[in-house]
Amino acid sequence: MDKILVKVCTGTTCFVMGGSNLQELHDIIPKKYGDKVEVQASNCLGLCSINWESSKAPYVKVDDDIVKEATVEKVLEAIDKKLAK
């Protein structure tokens, strides 16, 4: 299995809408998953600009899957689902 890539949006909207709490993932993911999962910060994933009025920020991408209104718990669930495949 290839390494799972988790991209945490750190753009202004995502950060203000709760993305600041997602910084915990940089500590949690290596401890929980070792080298199976890589976590990166992304300046902006560009997802808010698609439809600003119905934005579901903060966003995180787990490989190609988008986690809307992301929380630490939702991101870990998405990773667990990927690893279970």
C-alpha positions in Angstrom: 0.0 0.0 0.0 1.2 3.5 -0.9 1.7 6.1 1.8 -1.5 8.1 2.5 -1.0 11.8 2.1 -3.0 14.1 4.3 -3.0 17.8 3.3 -4.3 20.2 6.0 -5.4 23.6 4.6 -3.9 26.5 6.5 -5.5 29.2 4.4 -7.1 32.1 6.2 -10.7 30.9 5.9 -9.9 27.3 7.0 -7.7 28.5 9.8 -10.4 30.9 11.1 -13.2 28.3 10.7 -11.4 25.8 13.0 -8.4 24.7 11.1 -6.2 25.9 13.8 -7.3 22.9 15.9 -6.1 20.6 13.1 -2.5 21.4 13.8 -2.7 18.6 16.4 -2.6 16.2 13.4 1.1 16.9 13.0 1.7 15.3 16.4 -1.0 12.6 16.3 -0.6 11.1 12.9 3.1 10.1 13.2 2.5 8.6 16.6 -0.6 6.7 15.5 0.3 5.6 12.0 4.1 5.7 11.8 5.3 5.9 8.2 2.0 4.8 6.6 0.7 8.3 6.6 2.3 11.7 5.8 0.8 14.9 6.9 1.5 18.3 5.2 0.3 21.8 5.7 -1.1 23.4 2.5 -1.3 27.2 2.1 -4.7 26.8 0.4 -6.5 23.9 -1.2 -8.7 26.3 -3.2 -11.9 24.6 -2.1 -13.5 27.7 -0.5 -13.3 29.6 -3.8 -15.5 27.0 -5.6 -18.6 28.2 -3.7 -17.8 30.7 -1.0 -21.4 31.0 0.3 -21.7 27.3 1.0 -18.2 26.7 2.1 -17.7 23.8 4.5 -14.3 25.0 5.8 -12.0 23.8 7.2 -10.9 21.3 4.6 -8.4 18.5 4.7 -7.6 16.1 1.8 -6.8 12.5 2.6 -5.3 11.4 -0.7 -8.0 12.5 -3.1 -10.9 12.4 -0.6 -12.0 15.8 0.8 -13.0 16.0 4.4 -15.4 19.0 4.8 -15.9 20.8 8.1 -12.8 18.8 9.2 -12.1 17.9 12.8 -9.3 15.8 14.1 -11.8 12.9 14.6 -13.2 13.1 11.1 -9.7 13.1 9.6 -8.6 10.1 11.7 -11.8 8.3 10.6 -11.0 9.0 6.9 -7.4 7.7 7.4 -8.7 4.5 9.1 -11.1 3.9 6.2 -8.3 4.2 3.7 -6.0 1.9 5.7 -8.8 -0.7 6.0 -9.1 -1.1 2.2 
